[in-house]
Each structure stands twice: as structure tokens, then as C-alpha cells.
């Protein structure tokens, strides 16, 4: 699992049938320790109702397809949680 910040929405009128009903979000992957951006933004399916500005947990690859509804769903990333808070003991790093 990885963390990211929702920075936008994607709307696609025409898309693969298996994507019908899935909300698509733009996610900026972030460092878990300090929320700094890492990598480039990605598009992720949203199965939990996250919104712009929220920090989320997302999964990728086969875990993303399973979370979205099955191995035949054409997604690379799926939002599976909204982060309410976090606590990290930096002495343990």
C-alpha cells in the first residue's frame, strides 16, 4: 500500500465497459513521513468516495484490480482508504 493526496478528478464519457461506475481520481503519491510529492501523479479508481484534498491509501497492480472488483478490471491503482491521522515514531526509522 502507498499514500497519496487526491489532487483532482478525471471524467471519461467513453471508456472500457468494465470501468463503468468507477469514479476516477488524480492522485499525487506522497512520502509517508512528510507528505512531500514522490513520482508523478497517477489516475486511480475510487471505491470508497474520497475527495480532492484528502490523503488516501491506494494499492497498485493485481491488488488494485482485486479491490476494484476483479482481475479483469483494467486499473493500475485503486484508492482503498482515507487517512484520518497517522503517528510515526521517527526514532524507529
N, CA, C and O atoms as a printed pandas DataFrame, in Angstrom:
     atom_number atom_name residue_name chain_id  residue_number  x_coord  y_coord  z_coord
0              1         N          UNK        A               1    0.841   -1.182    0.000
1              2        CA          UNK        A               1    0.000    0.000    0.000
2              3         C          UNK        A               1    0.881    1.238    0.000
3              4         O          UNK        A               1    2.003    1.229    0.508
4              5         N          UNK        A               2    0.350    2.290   -0.577
5              6        CA          UNK        A               2    1.062    3.558   -0.675
6              7         C          UNK        A               2    0.120    4.685   -0.257
7              8         O          UNK        A               2   -1.094    4.499   -0.171
8              9         N          UNK        A               3    0.704    5.859    0.002
9             10        CA          UNK        A               3   -0.115    7.014    0.352
10            11         C          UNK        A               3   -0.025    8.070   -0.744
11            12         O          UNK        A               3    0.975    8.175   -1.454
12            13         N          UNK        A               4   -1.088    8.842   -0.857
13            14        CA          UNK        A               4   -1.135    9.908   -1.846
14            15         C          UNK        A               4   -2.159   10.945   -1.451
15            16         O          UNK        A               4   -2.926   10.756   -0.507
16            17         N          UNK        A               5   -2.161   12.041   -2.184
17            18        CA          UNK        A               5   -3.139   13.109   -1.955
18            19         C          UNK        A               5   -3.982   13.235   -3.217
19            20         O          UNK        A               5   -3.456   13.260   -4.330
20            21         N          UNK        A               6   -5.292   13.315   -3.030
21            22        CA          UNK        A               6   -6.187   13.482   -4.168
22            23         C          UNK        A               6   -6.072   14.922   -4.646
23            24         O          UNK        A               6   -6.351   15.862   -3.902
24            25         N          UNK        A               7   -5.652   15.082   -5.911
25            26        CA          UNK        A               7   -5.468   16.435   -6.443
26            27         C          UNK        A               7   -6.441   16.751   -7.573
27            28         O          UNK        A               7   -6.410   17.851   -8.125
28            29         N          UNK        A               8   -7.301   15.804   -7.920
29            30        CA          UNK        A               8   -8.258   16.091   -8.985
30            31         C          UNK        A               8   -9.126   14.900   -9.345
31            32         O          UNK        A               8   -8.985   13.807   -8.795
32            33         N          UNK        A               9  -10.017   15.142  -10.274
33            34        CA          UNK        A               9  -10.923   14.117  -10.800
34            35         C          UNK        A               9  -10.668   13.945  -12.288
35            36         O          UNK        A               9  -10.153   14.844  -12.953
36            37         N          UNK        A              10  -11.035   12.786  -12.796
37            38        CA          UNK        A              10  -10.980   12.509  -14.237
38            39         C          UNK        A              10  -12.371   12.039  -14.640
39            40         O          UNK        A              10  -12.954   11.174  -13.986
40            41         N          UNK        A              11  -12.901   12.610  -15.713
41            42        CA          UNK        A              11  -14.166   12.149  -16.251
42            43         C          UNK        A              11  -13.914   11.611  -17.649
43            44         O          UNK        A              11  -13.231   12.251  -18.448
44            45         N          UNK        A              12  -14.455   10.451  -17.945
45            46        CA          UNK        A              12  -14.300    9.852  -19.267
46            47         C          UNK        A              12  -15.660    9.318  -19.704
47            48         O          UNK        A              12  -16.139    8.310  -19.184
48            49         N          UNK        A              13  -16.270    9.996  -20.655
49            50        CA          UNK        A              13  -17.579    9.567  -21.137
50            51         C          UNK        A              13  -17.480    8.226  -21.852
51            52         O          UNK        A              13  -18.315    7.342  -21.660
52            53         N          UNK        A              14  -16.459    8.089  -22.671
53            54        CA          UNK        A              14  -16.231    6.832  -23.385
54            55         C          UNK        A              14  -15.069    6.116  -22.728
55            56         O          UNK        A              14  -13.969    6.658  -22.634
56            57         N          UNK        A              15  -15.313    4.898  -22.275
57            58        CA          UNK        A              15  -14.269    4.114  -21.614
58            59         C          UNK        A              15  -14.604    2.632  -21.696
59            60         O          UNK        A              15  -15.719    2.264  -22.065
60            61         N          UNK        A              16  -13.665    1.802  -21.361
61            62        CA          UNK        A              16  -13.843    0.350  -21.306
62            63         C          UNK        A              16  -15.061    0.038  -20.448
63            64         O          UNK        A              16  -15.245    0.627  -19.383
64            65         N          UNK        A              17  -15.885   -0.882  -20.910
65            66        CA          UNK        A              17  -17.135   -1.236  -20.206
66            67         C          UNK        A              17  -16.901   -1.595  -18.746
67            68         O          UNK        A              17  -17.719   -1.257  -17.890
68            69         N          UNK        A              18  -15.804   -2.269  -18.451
69            70        CA          UNK        A              18  -15.546   -2.713  -17.080
70            71         C          UNK        A              18  -15.218   -1.550  -16.138
71            72         O          UNK        A              18  -15.177   -1.730  -14.921
72            73         N          UNK        A              19  -14.985   -0.363  -16.698
73            74        CA          UNK        A              19  -14.750    0.821  -15.867
74            75         C          UNK        A              19  -16.038    1.574  -15.544
75            76         O          UNK        A              19  -16.029    2.527  -14.765
76            77         N          UNK        A              20  -17.144    1.142  -16.147
77            78        CA          UNK        A              20  -18.437    1.805  -15.908
78            79         C          UNK        A              20  -18.753    1.786  -14.418
79            80         O          UNK        A              20  -18.666    0.748  -13.761
80            81         N          UNK        A              21  -19.121    2.954  -13.899
81            82        CA          UNK        A              21  -19.493    3.055  -12.489
82            83         C          UNK        A              21  -18.330    3.355  -11.555
83            84         O          UNK        A              21  -18.544    3.637  -10.377
84            85         N          UNK        A              22  -17.099    3.297  -12.063
85            86        CA          UNK        A              22  -15.950    3.609  -11.214
86            87         C          UNK        A              22  -15.613    5.090  -11.311
87            88         O          UNK        A              22  -15.487    5.638  -12.406
88            89         N          UNK        A              23  -15.470    5.725  -10.168
89            90        CA          UNK        A              23  -15.017    7.120  -10.106
90            91         C          UNK        A              23  -13.503    7.108  -10.285
91            92         O          UNK        A              23  -12.819    6.251   -9.725
92            93         N          UNK        A              24  -12.977    8.052  -11.061
93            94        CA          UNK        A              24  -11.543    8.124  -11.304
94            95         C          UNK        A              24  -10.971    9.396  -10.694
95            96         O          UNK        A              24  -11.510   10.486  -10.886
96            97         N          UNK        A              25   -9.884    9.246   -9.963
97            98        CA          UNK        A              25   -9.247   10.366   -9.280
98            99         C          UNK        A              25   -7.812   10.531   -9.752
99           100         O          UNK        A              25   -7.183    9.574  -10.204
100          101         N          UNK        A              26   -7.297   11.753   -9.643
101          102        CA          UNK        A              26   -5.881   12.014   -9.868
102          103         C          UNK        A              26   -5.222   12.034   -8.490
103          104         O          UNK        A              26   -5.605   12.812   -7.617
104          105         N          UNK        A              27   -4.233   11.173   -8.311
105          106        CA          UNK        A              27   -3.553   11.017   -7.026
106          107         C          UNK        A              27   -2.094   11.433   -7.171
107          108         O          UNK        A              27   -1.401   10.989   -8.087
108          109         N          UNK        A              28   -1.634   12.288   -6.263
109          110        CA          UNK        A              28   -0.213   12.610   -6.197
110          111         C          UNK        A              28    0.398   11.731   -5.112
111          112         O          UNK        A              28    0.143   11.954   -3.929
112          113         N          UNK        A              29    1.207   10.728   -5.493
113          114        CA          UNK        A              29    1.864    9.917   -4.466
114          115         C          UNK        A              29    2.709   10.810   -3.548
115          116         O          UNK        A              29    3.373   11.736   -4.013
116          117         N          UNK        A              30    2.678   10.524   -2.250
117          118        CA          UNK        A              30    3.426   11.324   -1.281
118          119         C          UNK        A              30    4.241   10.427   -0.357
119          120         O          UNK        A              30    3.913    9.261   -0.139
120          121         N          UNK        A              31    5.317   11.008    0.179
121          122        CA          UNK        A              31    6.149   10.340    1.164
122          123         C          UNK        A              31    5.348   10.207    2.457
123          124         O          UNK        A              31    4.749   11.178    2.918
124          125         N          UNK        A              32    5.335    9.035    3.031
125          126        CA          UNK        A              32    4.559    8.779    4.248
126          127         C          UNK        A              32    5.016    9.625    5.428
127          128         O          UNK        A              32    4.207    9.989    6.281
128          129         N          UNK        A              33    6.311    9.942    5.486
129          130        CA          UNK        A              33    6.842   10.667    6.637
130          131         C          UNK        A              33    6.532   12.157    6.632
131          132         O          UNK        A              33    6.209   12.726    7.674
132          133         N          UNK        A              34    6.629   12.801    5.453
133          134        CA          UNK        A              34    6.482   14.256    5.452
134          135         C          UNK        A              34    5.535   14.785    4.371
135          136         O          UNK        A              34    5.460   15.994    4.154
136          137         N          UNK        A              35    4.825   13.903    3.705
137          138        CA          UNK        A              35    3.832   14.268    2.685
138          139         C          UNK        A              35    4.407   14.999    1.477
139          140         O          UNK        A              35    3.658   15.635    0.736
140          141         N          UNK        A              36    5.726   14.923    1.263
141          142        CA          UNK        A              36    6.290   15.536    0.062
142          143         C          UNK        A              36    5.967   14.663   -1.150
143          144         O          UNK        A              36    5.942   13.437   -1.044
144          145         N          UNK        A              37    5.721   15.287   -2.293
145          146        CA          UNK        A              37    5.396   14.518   -3.501
146          147         C          UNK        A              37    6.550   13.616   -3.922
147          148         O          UNK        A              37    7.721   13.989   -3.839
148          149         N          UNK        A              38    6.187   12.423   -4.375
149          150        CA          UNK        A              38    7.148   11.489   -4.964
150          151         C          UNK        A              38    6.554   11.010   -6.287
151          152         O          UNK        A              38    5.343   10.824   -6.396
152          153         N          UNK        A              39    7.387   10.818   -7.262
153          154        CA          UNK        A              39    6.928   10.344   -8.565
154          155         C          UNK        A              39    5.984   11.355   -9.224
155          156         O          UNK        A              39    5.880   12.504   -8.797
156          157         N          UNK        A              40    5.304   10.898  -10.269
157          158        CA          UNK        A              40    4.340   11.712  -10.999
158          159         C          UNK        A              40    2.924   11.374  -10.545
159          160         O          UNK        A              40    2.700   10.282  -10.022
160          161         N          UNK        A              41    1.963   12.277  -10.728
161          162        CA          UNK        A              41    0.565   11.953  -10.400
162          163         C          UNK        A              41    0.084   10.756  -11.220
163          164         O          UNK        A              41    0.567   10.506  -12.324
164          165         N          UNK        A              42   -0.865   10.032  -10.663
165          166        CA          UNK        A              42   -1.429    8.853  -11.317
166          167         C          UNK        A              42   -2.954    8.962  -11.321
167          168         O          UNK        A              42   -3.529    9.781  -10.604
168          169         N          UNK        A              43   -3.592    8.134  -12.128
169          170        CA          UNK        A              43   -5.050    8.011  -12.125
170          171         C          UNK        A              43   -5.383    6.739  -11.362
171          172         O          UNK        A              43   -4.783    5.692  -11.608
172          173         N          UNK        A              44   -6.331    6.821  -10.443
173          174        CA          UNK        A              44   -6.725    5.673   -9.632
174          175         C          UNK        A              44   -8.242    5.557   -9.589
175          176         O          UNK        A              44   -8.954    6.561   -9.573
176          177         N          UNK        A              45   -8.719    4.331   -9.569
177          178        CA          UNK        A              45  -10.138    4.084   -9.347
178          179         C          UNK        A              45  -10.432    4.349   -7.873
179          180         O          UNK        A              45   -9.604    4.065   -7.007
180          181         N          UNK        A              46  -11.610    4.890   -7.595
181          182        CA          UNK        A              46  -12.003    5.206   -6.218
182          183         C          UNK        A              46  -13.216    4.369   -5.849
183          184         O          UNK        A              46  -14.286    4.535   -6.435
184          185         N          UNK        A              47  -13.060    3.468   -4.881
185          186        CA          UNK        A              47  -14.175    2.607   -4.467
186          187         C          UNK        A              47  -14.744    3.015   -3.119
187          188         O          UNK        A              47  -15.661    2.369   -2.611
188          189         N          UNK        A              48  -14.202    4.102   -2.524
189          190        CA          UNK        A              48  -14.639    4.470   -1.175
190          191         C          UNK        A              48  -15.204    5.881   -1.053
191          192         O          UNK        A              48  -15.700    6.249    0.012
192          193         N          UNK        A              49  -15.141    6.675   -2.114
193          194        CA          UNK        A              49  -15.710    8.016   -2.063
194          195         C          UNK        A              49  -14.776    9.087   -1.549
195          196         O          UNK        A              49  -15.213    9.999   -0.846
196          197         N          UNK        A              50  -13.496    8.999   -1.882
197          198        CA          UNK        A              50  -12.533   10.028   -1.475
198          199         C          UNK        A              50  -12.765   11.305   -2.275
199          200         O          UNK        A              50  -13.384   11.280   -3.339
200          201         N          UNK        A              51  -12.264   12.414   -1.754
201          202        CA          UNK        A              51  -12.443   13.693   -2.430
202          203         C          UNK        A              51  -11.151   14.465   -2.539
203          204         O          UNK        A              51  -10.154   14.125   -1.902
204          205         N          UNK        A              52  -11.173   15.504   -3.349
205          206        CA          UNK        A              52   -9.999   16.346   -3.573
206          207         C          UNK        A              52   -9.510   16.912   -2.238
207          208         O          UNK        A              52  -10.304   17.385   -1.423
208          209         N          UNK        A              53   -8.206   16.856   -2.029
209          210        CA          UNK        A              53   -7.587   17.364   -0.813
210          211         C          UNK        A              53   -7.351   16.316    0.258
211          212         O          UNK        A              53   -6.628   16.576    1.220
212          213         N          UNK        A              54   -7.941   15.142    0.119
213          214        CA          UNK        A              54   -7.787   14.115    1.150
214          215         C          UNK        A              54   -6.535   13.282    0.915
215          216         O          UNK        A              54   -6.150   13.015   -0.224
216          217         N          UNK        A              55   -5.907   12.875    2.020
217          218        CA          UNK        A              55   -4.789   11.937    1.957
218          219         C          UNK        A              55   -5.389   10.540    1.943
219          220         O          UNK        A              55   -6.269   10.228    2.746
220          221         N          UNK        A              56   -4.916    9.705    1.033
221          222        CA          UNK        A              56   -5.518    8.384    0.860
222          223         C          UNK        A              56   -4.461    7.291    0.859
223          224         O          UNK        A              56   -3.267    7.544    0.700
224          225         N          UNK        A              57   -4.941    6.074    1.041
225          226        CA          UNK        A              57   -4.132    4.866    0.879
226          227         C          UNK        A              57   -4.595    4.232   -0.419
227          228         O          UNK        A              57   -5.794    4.090   -0.660
228          229         N          UNK        A              58   -3.633    3.850   -1.259
229          230        CA          UNK        A              58   -4.006    3.190   -2.507
230          231         C          UNK        A              58   -3.131    1.971   -2.733
231          232         O          UNK        A              58   -2.021    1.874   -2.208
232          233         N          UNK        A              59   -3.647    1.051   -3.519
233          234        CA          UNK        A              59   -2.918   -0.153   -3.877
234          235         C          UNK        A              59   -2.727   -0.161   -5.387
235          236         O          UNK        A              59   -3.452    0.509   -6.122
236          237         N          UNK        A              60   -1.748   -0.924   -5.833
237          238        CA          UNK        A              60   -1.435   -0.974   -7.261
238          239         C          UNK        A              60   -1.376   -2.424   -7.744
239          240         O          UNK        A              60   -1.357   -3.365   -6.951
240          241         N          UNK        A              61   -1.348   -2.570   -9.069
241          242        CA          UNK        A              61   -1.198   -3.885   -9.677
242          243         C          UNK        A              61   -2.382   -4.794   -9.459
243          244         O          UNK        A              61   -3.531   -4.355   -9.508
244          245         N          UNK        A              62   -2.099   -6.077   -9.215
245          246        CA          UNK        A              62   -3.186   -7.050   -9.059
246          247         C          UNK        A              62   -4.058   -6.740   -7.849
247          248         O          UNK        A              62   -5.249   -7.051   -7.856
248          249         N          UNK        A              63   -3.486   -6.132   -6.809
249          250        CA          UNK        A              63   -4.284   -5.739   -5.640
250          251         C          UNK        A              63   -5.299   -4.670   -6.018
251          252         O          UNK        A              63   -6.413   -4.656   -5.495
252          253         N          UNK        A              64   -4.915   -3.770   -6.930
253          254        CA          UNK        A              64   -5.824   -2.714   -7.389
254          255         C          UNK        A              64   -6.987   -3.315   -8.166
255          256         O          UNK        A              64   -8.134   -2.903   -7.991
256          257         N          UNK        A              65   -6.695   -4.281   -9.018
257          258        CA          UNK        A              65   -7.759   -4.927   -9.788
258          259         C          UNK        A              65   -8.707   -5.701   -8.873
259          260         O          UNK        A              65   -9.925   -5.644   -9.043
260          261         N          UNK        A              66   -8.150   -6.415   -7.912
261          262        CA          UNK        A              66   -8.988   -7.166   -6.971
262          263         C          UNK        A              66   -9.881   -6.227   -6.170
263          264         O          UNK        A              66  -11.066   -6.502   -5.980
264          265         N          UNK        A              67   -9.315   -5.117   -5.700
265          266        CA          UNK        A              67  -10.096   -4.161   -4.913
266          267         C          UNK        A              67  -11.199   -3.523   -5.738
267          268         O          UNK        A              67  -12.273   -3.220   -5.218
268          269         N          UNK        A              68  -10.937   -3.316   -7.035
269          270        CA          UNK        A              68  -11.925   -2.669   -7.909
270          271         C          UNK        A              68  -13.023   -3.626   -8.350
271          272         O          UNK        A              68  -14.028   -3.192   -8.913
272          273         N          UNK        A              69  -12.849   -4.912   -8.106
273          274        CA          UNK        A              69  -13.921   -5.838   -8.426
274          275         C          UNK        A              69  -13.548   -7.094   -9.163
275          276         O          UNK        A              69  -14.410   -7.946   -9.378
276          277         N          UNK        A              70  -12.306   -7.252   -9.559
277          278        CA          UNK        A              70  -11.910   -8.490  -10.210
278          279         C          UNK        A              70  -10.670   -8.346  -11.054
279          280         O          UNK        A              70  -10.285   -7.237  -11.424
280          281         N          UNK        A              71  -10.048   -9.459  -11.357
281          282        CA          UNK        A              71   -8.786   -9.446  -12.095
282          283         C          UNK        A              71   -8.935   -8.975  -13.537
283          284         O          UNK        A              71   -7.940   -8.705  -14.210
284          285         N          UNK        A              72  -10.177   -8.875  -14.012
285          286        CA          UNK        A              72  -10.389   -8.415  -15.387
286          287         C          UNK        A              72  -10.703   -6.921  -15.480
287          288         O          UNK        A              72  -10.985   -6.424  -16.571
288          289         N          UNK        A              73  -10.661   -6.200  -14.364
289          290        CA          UNK        A              73  -10.903   -4.751  -14.363
290          291         C          UNK        A              73   -9.602   -4.054  -14.772
291          292         O          UNK        A              73   -8.577   -4.280  -14.129
292          293         N          UNK        A              74   -9.603   -3.220  -15.808
293          294        CA          UNK        A              74   -8.363   -2.615  -16.298
294          295         C          UNK        A              74   -7.924   -1.373  -15.515
295          296         O          UNK        A              74   -7.976   -0.256  -16.031
296          297         N          UNK        A              75   -7.492   -1.578  -14.264
297          298        CA          UNK        A              75   -6.976   -0.473  -13.453
298          299         C          UNK        A              75   -5.584   -0.830  -12.946
299          300         O          UNK        A              75   -5.263   -2.001  -12.747
300          301         N          UNK        A              76   -4.769    0.193  -12.743
301          302        CA          UNK        A              76   -3.423    0.010  -12.193
302          303         C          UNK        A              76   -3.334    0.462  -10.743
303          304         O          UNK        A              76   -2.402    0.083  -10.034
304          305         N          UNK        A              77   -4.307    1.279  -10.287
305          306        CA          UNK        A              77   -4.298    1.779   -8.915
306          307         C          UNK        A              77   -5.742    1.956   -8.444
307          308         O          UNK        A              77   -6.616    2.359   -9.211
308          309         N          UNK        A              78   -5.972    1.646   -7.170
309          310        CA          UNK        A              78   -7.306    1.795   -6.573
310          311         C          UNK        A              78   -7.169    2.380   -5.168
311          312         O          UNK        A              78   -6.363    1.907   -4.368
312          313         N          UNK        A              79   -7.958    3.407   -4.877
313          314        CA          UNK        A              79   -7.991    4.001   -3.543
314          315         C          UNK        A              79   -8.784    3.075   -2.634
315          316         O          UNK        A              79   -9.922    2.716   -2.939
316          317         N          UNK        A              80   -8.166    2.683   -1.497
317          318        CA          UNK        A              80   -8.815    1.741   -0.589
318          319         C          UNK        A              80   -9.017    2.302    0.815
319          320         O          UNK        A              80   -9.617    1.633    1.656
320          321         N          UNK        A              81   -8.533    3.515    1.089
321          322        CA          UNK        A              81   -8.717    4.099    2.412
322          323         C          UNK        A              81   -8.459    5.593    2.415
323          324         O          UNK        A              81   -7.704    6.111    1.592
324          325         N          UNK        A              82   -9.094    6.273    3.351
325          326        CA          UNK        A              82   -8.867    7.699    3.579
326          327         C          UNK        A              82   -8.147    7.827    4.916
327          328         O          UNK        A              82   -8.608    7.300    5.928
328          329         N          UNK        A              83   -7.020    8.527    4.917
329          330        CA          UNK        A              83   -6.212    8.673    6.130
330          331         C          UNK        A              83   -6.838    9.742    7.016
331          332         O          UNK        A              83   -6.964   10.899    6.615
332          333         N          UNK        A              84   -7.226    9.345    8.221
333          334        CA          UNK        A              84   -7.751   10.294    9.201
334          335         C          UNK        A              84   -6.617   10.951    9.980
335          336         O          UNK        A              84   -6.642   12.151   10.251
336          337         N          UNK        A              85   -5.623   10.141   10.332
337          338        CA          UNK        A              85   -4.499   10.615   11.129
338          339         C          UNK        A              85   -3.407    9.561   11.026
339          340         O          UNK        A              85   -3.657    8.433   10.602
340          341         N          UNK        A              86   -2.200    9.935   11.415
341          342        CA          UNK        A              86   -1.117    8.969   11.459
342          343         C          UNK        A              86   -0.151    9.360   12.546
343          344         O          UNK        A              86   -0.043   10.533   12.903
344          345         N          UNK        A              87    0.553    8.377   13.074
345          346        CA          UNK        A              87    1.548    8.612   14.102
346          347         C          UNK        A              87    2.752    7.758   13.762
347          348         O          UNK        A              87    2.645    6.538   13.639
348          349         N          UNK        A              88    3.901    8.403   13.609
349          350        CA          UNK        A              88    5.129    7.694   13.265
350          351         C          UNK        A              88    6.189    8.055   14.274
351          352         O          UNK        A              88    6.454    9.234   14.509
352          353         N          UNK        A              89    6.801    7.046   14.876
353          354        CA          UNK        A              89    7.899    7.273   15.810
354          355         C          UNK        A              89    9.178    7.374   14.992
355          356         O          UNK        A              89    9.741    6.356   14.590
356          357         N          UNK        A              90    9.637    8.591   14.746
357          358        CA          UNK        A              90   10.792    8.819   13.886
358          359         C          UNK        A              90   12.078    8.282   14.502
359          360         O          UNK        A              90   13.073    8.129   13.793
360          361         N          UNK        A              91   12.086    7.989   15.808
361          362        CA          UNK        A              91   13.256    7.372   16.432
362          363         C          UNK        A              91   13.435    5.936   15.970
363          364         O          UNK        A              91   14.515    5.364   16.113
364          365         N          UNK        A              92   12.388    5.359   15.423
365          366        CA          UNK        A              92   12.423    3.953   14.987
366          367         C          UNK        A              92   12.874    3.828   13.537
367          368         O          UNK        A              92   13.037    2.718   13.029
368          369         N          UNK        A              93   13.076    4.960   12.870
369          370        CA          UNK        A              93   13.446    4.919   11.446
370          371         C          UNK        A              93   14.944    4.821   11.292
371          372         O          UNK        A              93   15.447    4.776   10.170
